[in-house]
Amino acid sequence: MSISRHATVYIVDDDASVREALAWLLRSRRLMSECFDSAEAFDARITAMRGVREPSCALLDVRMAGLSGLAMFEKLIGYGLLPTLPVIFLTGHADVPTAVDAVKRGAFDFCEKPFSDNALVDRIEQALAQSAAGLAQHNQATGLQARLEGLTERERDVLRLVVEGLPNKQVADQLYISVRTVEVHRARVFEKMGVKSAVELANLMRNA
């Protein structure tokens, strides 16, 4: 999956030299980044965004003054931002067991310092691809829900029976309405759901 040019890597580390080095590395690979000197500053940014709308990932240092990377990770879980905002932990050798445990709980990966530039960028690009896929799935589900909410109660009844494969006559019998009325509702359902056939409608609902 191609990555949006608006994709952003959030670098969260209280070491200025690490932030600068990572930002330079990402610029050299044509990746955008935003730097934060604390988890608190990153938390404020994420809270202000009210969700993730473009592919992104976070590089979190495990040990930081104040709010730790692990505590920030717990906040992201609480915000419901995983996996659309994948987290890659930056760790020292002593923090590896902790980072491994975080991966088991949903973190994308961890990179031990000093890390290979190429290996880190590869994982970042994979994390951004996961973010893009997660956002696409979320947007599709949200769009489908909005379309379903745009149906009348009777149209939802017709949709359910059409998806079950019933012909118009049987739909009419079950709903105690005329075949002509079923045809009108069916046409409106197709239009509102953006499909042209019962097969398309069934596939759409199956993938919901």
C-alpha positions as CSV (number, residue, x, y, z in Angstrom):
1,M,0.0,0.0,0.0
2,S,1.3,3.4,-0.9
3,I,1.9,5.8,2.0
4,S,0.4,9.3,1.9
5,R,2.8,12.2,1.6
6,H,1.1,13.5,4.7
7,A,2.2,10.5,6.7
8,T,3.9,11.7,9.9
9,V,6.3,10.0,12.3
10,Y,6.1,11.4,15.9
11,I,9.5,11.3,17.6
12,V,9.1,11.4,21.4
13,D,12.4,11.4,23.3
14,D,13.8,13.7,26.0
15,D,17.3,13.6,24.4
16,A,17.7,16.4,21.9
17,S,20.5,14.7,20.1
18,V,18.4,11.6,19.5
19,R,15.4,13.7,18.3
20,E,17.6,15.7,15.9
21,A,19.3,12.6,14.5
22,L,16.0,10.8,13.9
23,A,14.4,13.8,12.3
24,W,17.4,14.2,9.9
25,L,17.3,10.4,9.1
26,L,13.6,10.7,8.2
27,R,14.1,13.8,6.1
28,S,16.7,12.0,4.2
29,R,14.1,9.3,3.4
30,R,11.5,11.9,2.5
31,L,9.4,11.2,5.6
32,M,7.7,13.9,7.7
33,S,8.3,14.0,11.4
34,E,7.3,16.0,14.5
35,C,9.5,16.0,17.6
36,F,8.5,16.1,21.2
37,D,10.8,16.5,24.2
38,S,8.4,14.8,26.5
39,A,5.5,12.3,26.5
40,E,3.3,15.1,28.1
41,A,3.9,17.3,25.0
42,F,3.1,14.4,22.7
43,D,0.0,13.6,24.7
44,A,-1.2,17.2,24.3
45,R,-0.7,17.0,20.6
46,I,-2.6,13.8,20.2
47,T,-5.4,15.0,22.4
48,A,-5.8,18.2,20.3
49,M,-5.9,16.1,17.1
50,R,-8.9,14.1,18.4
51,G,-7.9,11.0,16.4
52,V,-5.7,10.0,13.6
53,R,-6.7,11.1,10.1
54,E,-3.4,10.5,8.2
55,P,-1.0,7.5,8.3
56,S,1.3,8.0,11.3
57,C,3.4,6.2,13.9
58,A,5.1,7.1,17.1
59,L,8.7,6.5,18.1
60,L,8.6,6.4,21.9
61,D,11.6,6.3,24.2
62,V,10.9,3.8,27.0
63,R,12.6,5.9,29.7
64,M,11.9,9.6,29.9
65,A,11.7,12.1,32.7
66,G,8.1,12.6,33.8
67,L,5.6,10.5,31.9
68,S,7.4,7.4,30.6
69,G,7.1,5.9,27.1
70,L,5.3,3.0,28.6
71,A,2.8,5.2,30.4
72,M,2.2,7.1,27.1
73,F,1.6,3.8,25.4
74,E,-1.1,3.0,28.0
75,K,-2.7,6.3,27.2
76,L,-2.7,5.6,23.5
77,I,-4.4,2.2,24.2
78,G,-7.0,4.0,26.3
79,Y,-7.6,6.5,23.5
80,G,-8.3,3.6,21.2
81,L,-5.6,4.7,18.8
82,L,-4.0,1.4,18.2
83,P,-3.4,0.0,15.5
84,T,-4.0,3.2,13.5
85,L,-1.1,4.8,15.4
86,P,1.5,2.1,15.6
87,V,4.1,2.5,18.3
88,I,7.8,1.6,17.9
89,F,9.7,1.7,21.2
90,L,13.3,3.0,21.3
91,T,15.1,1.1,24.1
92,G,18.4,0.6,25.8
93,H,19.6,-2.9,26.5
94,A,18.2,-3.0,30.0
95,D,14.7,-2.1,28.7
96,V,14.4,-4.9,26.1
97,P,12.3,-7.2,28.3
98,T,9.9,-4.4,29.0
99,A,9.7,-3.5,25.3
100,V,9.0,-7.1,24.4
101,D,6.1,-7.2,26.9
102,A,4.8,-4.0,25.3
103,V,4.9,-5.6,21.8
104,K,2.8,-8.5,23.2
105,R,0.3,-5.9,24.3
106,G,0.0,-4.3,20.9
107,A,3.1,-2.2,20.3
108,F,4.3,-2.5,16.7
109,D,8.0,-3.2,17.5
110,F,11.0,-2.0,19.4
111,C,14.5,-1.0,18.3
112,E,17.4,-1.3,20.6
113,K,19.9,1.6,20.8
114,P,22.2,2.0,19.0
115,F,20.0,0.9,16.1
116,S,20.6,0.4,12.4
117,D,19.2,3.3,10.4
118,N,18.1,1.1,7.5
119,A,16.4,-1.4,9.8
120,L,14.6,1.4,11.7
121,V,13.3,3.1,8.6
122,D,12.1,-0.2,7.2
123,R,10.1,-0.8,10.3
124,I,8.8,2.8,10.3
125,E,7.6,2.4,6.7
126,Q,5.9,-0.9,7.6
127,A,4.2,0.8,10.6
128,L,3.0,3.6,8.4
129,A,1.6,1.1,5.9
130,Q,-0.3,-0.6,8.8
131,S,-1.6,2.8,9.8
132,A,-2.8,3.5,6.3
133,A,-4.6,0.1,6.1
134,G,-6.2,0.6,9.5
135,L,-7.4,4.1,8.6
136,A,-8.9,2.8,5.3
137,Q,-10.7,0.1,7.1
138,H,-12.0,2.5,9.7
139,N,-13.1,5.0,7.1
140,Q,-14.9,2.3,5.1
141,A,-16.7,1.1,8.2
142,T,-17.7,4.6,9.2
143,G,-18.9,5.4,5.7
144,L,-21.0,2.2,5.7
145,Q,-22.5,3.0,9.1
146,A,-23.5,6.5,7.9
147,R,-25.2,5.0,4.8
148,L,-27.1,2.5,6.9
149,E,-28.2,5.2,9.2
150,G,-29.6,7.0,6.2
151,L,-32.1,4.2,5.5
152,T,-35.6,4.3,6.8
153,E,-36.8,1.5,9.0
154,R,-38.7,-0.1,6.1
155,E,-35.7,0.2,3.8
156,R,-33.6,-1.6,6.4
157,D,-36.2,-4.4,6.5
158,V,-36.0,-4.7,2.8
159,L,-32.2,-4.6,2.8
160,R,-32.1,-7.5,5.4
161,L,-34.3,-9.7,3.3
162,V,-32.6,-8.9,0.0
163,V,-29.3,-9.8,1.5
164,E,-30.8,-13.1,2.6
165,G,-31.5,-13.7,-1.1
166,L,-35.3,-13.5,-1.1
167,P,-37.0,-12.4,-4.3
168,N,-39.3,-9.4,-4.3
169,K,-42.4,-11.6,-4.0
170,Q,-41.2,-13.2,-0.8
171,V,-40.0,-9.9,0.6
172,A,-43.5,-8.5,-0.1
173,D,-45.2,-11.5,1.6
174,Q,-43.0,-11.2,4.7
175,L,-43.4,-7.5,5.1
176,Y,-47.1,-7.5,4.1
177,I,-46.6,-4.9,1.4
178,S,-47.0,-5.0,-2.4
179,V,-44.3,-6.1,-4.8
180,R,-44.3,-2.7,-6.3
181,T,-43.6,-1.1,-2.9
182,V,-40.8,-3.6,-2.5
183,E,-39.3,-2.6,-5.8
184,V,-39.4,1.1,-4.8
185,H,-37.8,0.5,-1.5
186,R,-35.2,-1.8,-3.1
187,A,-34.3,0.8,-5.6
188,R,-33.8,3.4,-2.9
189,V,-31.7,1.0,-0.8
190,F,-29.4,0.4,-3.8
191,E,-29.1,4.1,-4.4
192,K,-28.3,5.0,-0.8
193,M,-25.9,2.1,-0.3
194,G,-24.1,2.9,-3.6
195,V,-24.6,-0.6,-5.2
196,K,-26.2,-1.8,-8.4
197,S,-27.3,-5.3,-7.6
198,A,-28.3,-7.6,-4.7
199,V,-25.0,-9.4,-5.1
200,E,-23.0,-6.1,-4.5
201,L,-25.2,-5.3,-1.6
202,A,-24.7,-8.7,0.0
203,N,-20.9,-8.4,-0.5
204,L,-20.9,-5.0,1.0
205,M,-22.7,-6.1,4.1
206,R,-20.6,-9.3,4.4
207,N,-17.4,-7.2,4.5
208,A,-18.9,-4.8,7.0
